[in-house]
Structure formats: C-alpha cells, structure tokens
Amino acid sequence: MRCEHCHENEATITFTIMEDDKTKEQHLCSSCFQSLIKEQFPTVQLPPLDIQSVMQELLSMFQGSVDSKEDRTCPRCHTSLSEVRKAGMFGCDECYNTFAEELDKVLLRIQGAKEHVGEGPKAFRDERALNQKQAELQRELDRAVAEERYEDAAVLRDDLKALEVTHDEG
C-alpha cells in the first residue's frame, strides 16, 4: 500500500485518529509520519527512527500464548486479547481497563514502573505546589477558626485570597 500523503513510498505506519466515536486511519510512510508529528507537535524533537522496528519491539513484549478460556474481550468494543496482541492496538478506551494486567506487565518492562515517577512539566509542578499551598492555608485557617484565634484566621484568610488571585491570574 502506498503512503496516503506522498503517494510515493510504501506505507509502513497506520496512524489512527479518534474523534468522538469515529476513527479515521491514515496509512503513512515513516518520513511522512515524522513530518506529521512535527506539524502536530512542533515543540517535540524526535530523533530520526525506524518506527516500525520500535512497534515490533513493543508488540513482542505484548506477545504470549493466550489460553482460549482466558481470551477476554472488551465489554464495549468486543476486541479480544488475542486481537490486541495480533494488531498491537486496543479497540477503544475501555480496552485499557479490560487488559490492564497485560498492559501493566508491558509498561513495567518498557519503563521500569507502572506509573510516571519522573518530574512533570514545570507548569504542572508549579500548579501542584500552588494547590498544596492553598490546601495547607485552608487547613490552618480552619484550625484557627476552630480554636477561636480570629486574628490569626483573618491573616490566613487574606493570605489565602491573595494566593487565589495569583492562581486565577496564572
């Protein structure tokens, strides 16, 4: 099959876009896929790579024998575990829950953990710190009111309002 973008190279990547309940597939060559990624995500710097070999490696991690009794299917889209292993794609978002055990094994093998453990983007770190500060001030304010320390409570209330203004402006 030829690339749907350049119509010259062999399509080696099937790129699926899901919008609402509709899916649209594009069959692209590696070069056009790299261009699409650069277009859609201009700040992402991807090194040149053979995406097909990466996908084959990921698929090999998901491979294994499936006992026909254990070949579960997604309750929403009816995709089976054997179909996921064969195609390397889930049928819908519910598949992530249905096949969570297998996915956890793959993520553990790929990343060394099942959850993100590194730093997040600075904007998210700042947002989290601000939310934590607001929660702490609110707890202190509640404690001051409960202990009838109204002057301290007024200061804490003002600090909390100032922090909320900062949060709303950011």
C-alpha positions in Angstrom: 0.0 0.0 0.0 1.3 3.5 -0.9 1.6 6.3 1.6 -1.6 8.4 1.6 0.3 11.6 1.9 3.2 11.4 -0.6 1.8 8.6 -2.7 5.4 7.5 -3.4 6.8 5.4 -0.6 5.4 2.2 0.9 3.1 2.9 3.9 4.6 1.3 7.0 2.6 3.1 9.6 -1.1 3.1 10.3 -2.0 6.3 12.2 -5.4 6.2 13.8 -7.2 9.4 14.9 -10.2 9.1 17.2 -12.6 11.9 17.4 -15.8 11.4 19.4 -16.9 7.9 18.5 -15.4 7.9 15.0 -12.0 6.6 13.9 -10.0 7.7 10.9 -7.0 5.8 9.7 -4.1 7.2 7.7 -1.5 4.9 6.1 1.8 6.7 6.0 5.5 6.1 5.2 8.0 6.7 8.0 9.1 10.1 6.6 5.5 11.5 6.3 4.7 10.2 9.8 7.7 12.1 11.1 6.5 15.3 9.3 3.0 14.8 10.7 4.4 14.6 14.2 6.5 17.7 13.7 3.4 19.5 12.3 1.0 18.5 15.1 3.6 18.8 17.9 6.1 21.5 16.9 7.9 21.6 20.2 8.6 17.9 20.2 12.0 17.0 18.9 12.0 13.4 17.6 15.3 11.8 16.5 15.0 10.0 13.2 13.9 6.5 14.0 12.5 3.5 12.3 9.1 3.4 13.9 8.3 0.0 12.5 11.2 -1.6 14.5 10.0 0.2 17.6 6.5 -1.0 17.2 7.7 -4.6 16.6 9.7 -4.4 19.8 6.7 -3.2 21.7 4.4 -5.8 20.2 6.9 -8.6 21.0 6.6 -7.6 24.7 2.8 -8.0 24.5 3.1 -11.4 22.8 2.4 -14.6 24.6 0.2 -17.6 24.4 -3.5 -17.0 25.3 -5.5 -19.9 26.5 -8.8 -19.8 24.7 -10.5 -19.8 28.1 -8.6 -16.7 29.1 -9.1 -14.8 25.9 -11.1 -12.0 27.4 -12.9 -9.5 25.3 -13.6 -5.8 25.9 -17.2 -5.4 27.0 -17.6 -2.2 24.9 -15.9 -2.9 21.6 -15.6 -6.8 21.9 -11.9 -6.7 20.9 -10.3 -9.9 22.3 -6.9 -10.1 23.9 -5.6 -12.2 21.1 -6.7 -9.5 18.6 -4.9 -6.9 20.7 -1.7 -9.0 20.6 -2.0 -9.5 16.9 -2.8 -6.0 15.9 -0.9 -4.2 18.7 -3.8 -1.8 19.2 -6.7 -1.5 21.5 -10.2 -1.2 20.1 -11.4 1.6 22.5 -10.6 3.3 25.7 -12.3 0.6 27.8 -9.7 -1.9 26.5 -7.1 -0.2 28.8 -9.2 -1.3 31.8 -10.1 -4.7 30.4 -6.5 -5.6 29.6 -4.9 -3.7 32.4 -3.0 -6.7 33.8 -1.2 -7.3 30.5 -0.6 -3.6 29.9 0.9 -3.3 33.4 3.4 -6.0 32.5 4.4 -4.2 29.3 4.7 -0.8 31.0 6.8 -2.3 33.7 9.1 -3.9 31.2 9.4 -0.8 29.0 9.6 1.9 31.7 10.6 0.0 34.8 7.5 1.3 36.6 3.7 1.2 36.0 3.3 4.9 37.0 5.2 8.0 36.0 7.9 8.7 38.6 9.9 11.5 37.0 9.4 15.2 37.0 6.5 16.6 35.2 6.5 19.8 33.1 7.3 23.0 35.1 3.8 24.4 34.7 2.3 21.3 36.3 4.8 21.3 39.1 4.0 25.0 39.8 0.3 24.3 39.7 0.7 21.4 42.1 2.8 23.5 44.5 0.2 26.3 44.4 -2.6 23.8 45.1 -0.7 22.3 48.0 -0.1 25.8 49.5 -3.8 26.7 49.2 -4.8 23.4 50.9 -2.3 24.0 53.7 -3.5 27.6 54.3 -7.1 26.4 54.3 -6.3 23.7 56.9 -4.5 26.4 59.1 -7.5 28.7 58.6 -10.0 26.0 59.7 -7.8 25.2 62.7 -7.6 28.9 63.7 -11.3 29.4 63.5 -12.0 26.2 65.4 -9.6 27.4 68.1 -11.2 30.8 68.1 -8.0 32.6 67.0 -9.8 35.1 64.9 -6.9 37.5 64.3 -4.7 34.7 63.0 -7.7 33.5 61.0 -8.1 36.9 59.4 -4.4 36.9 58.3 -4.7 33.4 56.9 -7.9 34.3 55.1 -6.2 37.3 53.5 -3.1 35.1 52.5 -5.5 32.5 51.0 -7.4 35.2 49.0 -4.1 36.6 47.7 -2.9 33.1 46.7 -6.3 32.6 44.9 -5.8 35.8 43.0 -2.3 34.7 42.0 -3.7 31.3 40.9 -6.5 32.9 38.8 -4.1 35.2 37.1 -1.7 32.4 36.2 
